[in-house]
Amino acid sequence: LQTMSGNEDDWLALKPQEPSPSQCCGSGCKPCIYDVYEKELAQWERAKAKQDKSFLMEKKEQSNNSELNPDTFTAFNISSVEQLTEDTYQYKFELPGNSSLRLSLGQHIVLRGVVNGLEVQRAYTPISPGNAEGYFEVLMKCYEAGLMSQYIKTWKKGDAVFWRGPFGGFPYQPNKHGELLMLASGTGLAPMLPILRSITDDEDDETFVTLVGCFRTFDKIYLKPLLQDLARYWNIRIFYILSQETSLEKLPWSYQENTYTGRLNEDLMKTIINSCRRRPFVLICGSSAFNEDMSRYLKAAGIEESSCFVF
């Protein structure tokens, strides 16, 4: 009997733990962390019924693989950290050899962090081109009270960080839409960049793009040199909407004609849509409040829900 209860404890120690709500990033991933848990639990129950731990081994083998995988977390090393604004950083991660993440456009990956013993998961969209070799880059905003932010703030070059994915994405096809209207708030810029780059890299893609970036102040606009480069293409134009700037006079003159102060409201939305060269298909990425506001303004401007995609 003694050995039996000892054995029972061994099995209990191997039982997968049910995820806590903080571990779910809420982005509708397939598989979600809860799906992964169900799968691991079934695997554990099968192994326990047969009293054979080798049934648990397949999970262990996978995680040594250095490729991104939707089911298990894989460690990637940080190769550089760049601070873009007071609370926003760009992190570069190494990929083994010259491999690439091979993400579809706008796909996100899920980060796992542990803060004070609590596991947290959040979704981020890499801003590097999907076919970038040997690395990928992620734009991250740190919030004062954010659990994940506390973890991210401790990162330094060489640290290993765990990711899984990819998930989601926008099924973009060249020339399918006459014009894309991209509405991005803050780091909501991230999923837009790979799509923009794929359009500018493809000489046969004649899609017009209007990117509207909403930031608090001029200093808080991320990746200005990259955006300025993209805006030089004949089919790309970029507007900035700065909610906490009162005057455009202090801005560099090259920004003055395509920048608005205040908030993106219903009237401004109509103005922007009327200035589009073709009827736009709209991509939206920001906080849930931003996404809801944008959907409301678009509806008021006569844009159908079927012509919108929310990241």
Secondary structure, DSSP 8 states (H G I E B T S, - for coil): -HHHHHHHHHHHHHS-----GGG--SS--SS-HHHHHHHHHHHHHHHHHTT-GGGGHHHHHHHT--S--SSS-EEEEEEEEEEEETTEEEEEEE-STT------TTEEEEEEEEETTEEEEEEE-B-S-TT-SSEEEEEEE--TT-HHHHHHTT--TT-EEEEEEEEE-----TTSSSEEEEEEEGGGGTTHHHHHHHHHH-TT---EEEEEEEESSGGG---HHHHHHHTTSTTEEEEEEETT---STTS-HHHHTTEEES---HHHHHHHHHHSSS-EEEEEES-HHHHHHHHHHHHHTT--GGGEEE-
